[in-house]
Amino acid sequence: MNNLKRLSIAFSLILYCTSSHSQQVDPHYLNETTPGILPKIFRPGKISTEKEFEFGAVFSNDNKEFFYATELDGKAETRTMKFQNGSWGPPSTLLTHEVYSYNDPFLTPDNSKLFFISNRSLSGTGPKKDYDIWYIERQGQKWSEPKNAGMNINSGKNEYYISFTRTGKMYYSSNKQDVSNSNNYDIYSSEYAGDGFQPSQRLGSGINTSAYEADVFVAPDESYLVFAANRPGGLGSGDLYVSFRNADGSWTPSKSLGDAINTPTDDFCPFVSPDGKYLFYASQGDIYWVSSEVIQRMR
């Protein structure tokens, strides 16, 4: 390689690092200083705290509502924050119960429903059951009572984490087909048509293996998936992987996001901000965020 070409590449890298990864305080993201291609803890000491285990962070499409889950002493609840009158209010508890857990929040594309998972019984009383997908609907300034997502989604086993395409198609994970009790979770999708979700479809071998695949985020245009997996050769008990959608609707073989993101612990609950700029995820008991360029560079 000649010296002129070396200088050209070096100059391009400098421009890339200075322009693409500029960091600034962003009021859309709780007035936090935005990250570059290296992950940083999101709102340390206020959202990500030492006392509790935080995960499942999502923003509304207009970036005026923020939802996340916390866990303390083995029970999870869902909290929310709102942007009003030019500033963010303090966190308030949206979903909690003395027995059941409520976590993995995710809004529908029109922001009219908040989906989540819970181990509550179908009647809302009595002992805990397996985790199902539930939702609440907006009713003016309030929310409805929890409603079960139905038998085309839920099973007699666990359903975890939810995300939606722009058309309302749901992606989620479940161990419904695991007959060996080997913690083999897979990723499914379900179209929304008429008045409900259609029978779920298990994704193919580009995504699902005999190992654990769960916590899936789908891009609104369905162009890629980011999900958590615990596979042989991984860095920890859960790593984040990405797969891109081909023109024929199939998915490319998934790739690990690598050791810049994944750690020897569990990395899970991926979410890409509505503007497409940032990847949020949970790790080491806190919520992290990083430039979404870490996804695009995997294409």
C-alpha positions, 0 to 999 in steps of 0.5 A: 500500500503506498503512502498516499493511500495510507494517509487517505485511510487515516484521514477517513478514520479521523473524520469517521471518529470525530463526526459520527461519534460526537457526544452531546447532552440530549434532552430527548434522552433524559439530558444524558451525554450521548455515547459513541461506539463504546458503551456507557451506563445510562443515567447512572445513580438515577436510573441505573443504580447500585441498589436495584437490577435495571433492564428493559429500557424503551422510549416512546416514538415521540421520545416523551415517555420512558419505560424500564423494569427494575428487580429487587429481591427477585420481584420485578416492576415496571416504571415510567418517566414523562417529558412535560413542560420542557423537562423530565419528571421523576420515575413513577411505578406503573406496574407492580404487585406484592406477588407477581412480576411485571417487566420487559415493557414495550409499546405498540407502534401507535403507542396505544398499548404497553406490552409486558411479561408477567407470571401472574395467574390468568385471573390476577389472583392466586399463585404465580404461573409461567410467564405470559405476554400481557398488555395494558391500553391507554384510557385517556390519562390512565391505563386499563387493567392487564389483558392477556395477549391470547393463546396464539402468543402464550402457551403453558410455558414461558414467553419473554420480551416483545418488540414490534415492526411498524405494521404491528407484527410481534416478535418474542421468545418462548420455550414452548417447544422445549421438551427436554427442559434444557432452557432452549428458548427460540424466537417467534413472530406473529402477524396482527390481523383483524382483531388479534394476533395470528398463530405464531411462527418459529424463525428459521436456522439463521436465528434459532439453534438448539441453544438459548435465543431470546430477548429479540428486538426487531427493527421497525422496518423488519430489516434486522434483529438484535437478540440475546443468545447463550451459545457455545463459544460465547463470552458469557451467560448471554451475548447479543447477536444481530441478523439482517433480513434478506430480500427473500424474507430469510435471515442471515446467519446471526453474528455476535456483536463482539467483546466491545458490547458483550461481557462475561456476564449476561447481556440482554434486553436490546432496544434501538431508539426510535430515531435509530441512533442508539442501542440500549441493553442490560448488562451487569445489573444496569442499563447501557447505551451505545451508538447503533453504528455497532449494529450497522458495521456488522452488515 
